[in-house]
Amino acid sequence: MKHTGRAFWIDSPGHGAIRDVALPEPGEGEVLVRTLFSGVSRGTETLVFRGGVPVSQHTAMRAPFQEGDFPGPVKYGYLNVGVVEEGPESLAGRTVFCLYPHQTRYVVPASAVTPVPDSVPAERAVLAGTVETAVNALWDAAPLVGDRIAVVGGGMVGCSVAALLARFPGVRVQLVDADPSRAKVAEALGVGFASPEDALGDRDLVVHASATEQGLARSLELLTAEGTVIELSWYGDRKVSLPLGEAFHSRRLVIRSSQVGTVSPVRPNRTYADRLAVALDLLADPALDALVTGESAFRDLPDVLPKLASGEIPALCHRVRYDENT
């Protein structure tokens, strides 16, 4: 039997379409997965959709199962949850997470999928890739009991970080964002909320995820002496200016980057698979449902993604639903 599927492609910056694809027969050690849900990580994926990946980062920004090249045509995405229809007995019929683009069915090595724990609904499991980013960031940040922490930028990554920090004993967490609607998300996650103007200062640690020059500058202002900013934002092809004069040196402030493409060197004994398994276990918490702020059918993705990119549809994670009629 010849398997087929349908995939979303970015044909050119700002324009996408769904294409039919022919799938190979799964060989030994491979699985055929039928997608149940995928997720649009609004920050990175809309930047890709707009054609904002700089030439110097074309290789670094490739997704694991990307086809084509930036700026397009390109098939891009990395939050996919599906059911194994064919494959090794240990995986057949299992719900799995895979770093795969938006496609109805696909064939990958069995090692590329991770079983979703029974305690995690498939609908929530699309968050695994972003929660994995948050896990890596907190390995880099190494927060301590009782720390005073701000997370600047209430997007998908920032909210994921705040949600995990809320579990740390004695830690006081404040989510900082210019959008007052993020206060409701912060409440659901169990953390405080403030506008950039009203944010509490004297923070031991600030995690920055707003992807704005103003947000990074404000993050430095919120630190206590010898405090650290963990920089999670990726700016694409934009240049960023920082106030590294003033009291930056006298207060001995630190800016440290964190990027999910490599496992934090703080955990040299952990693998990518270990990190993803941790993220999936953490998704048993229903509070993380607050990070999914919209849903649409796969067939509507060519119309939905431009609206996500423009902000017409506000979103943290936008979930894409698949069915047999997709």
Salt bridges, closest charged atoms under 4 A:
ASP11 OD1 - ARG19 NH2 2.87
ASP20 OD1 - ARG6 NE 3.52
GLU25 OE1 - HIS3 NE2 3.89
GLU45 OE1 - HIS102 NE2 2.93
GLU67 OE2 - LYS75 NZ 2.83
ASP69 OD1 - ARG62 NH1 2.95
GLU85 OE2 - ARG34 NE 2.98
GLU85 OE1 - ARG105 NE 2.88
GLU86 OE2 - HIS3 NE2 3.05
GLU132 OE2 - ARG275 NE 2.93
ASP202 OD2 - ARG148 NH1 3.23
ASP204 OD1 - ARG148 NH2 2.99
GLU221 OE1 - ARG218 NH1 2.94
GLU226 OE2 - ARG252 NE 3.39
GLU231 OE1 - HIS208 ND1 2.98
ASP285 OD2 - ARG167 NH2 3.08
ASP289 OD1 - ARG124 NE 2.82
GLU295 OE1 - ARG319 NE 2.66
GLU295 OE2 - ARG321 NH1 2.91
GLU324 OE2 - ARG34 NE 3.94
GLU324 OE2 - ARG105 NH2 3.94
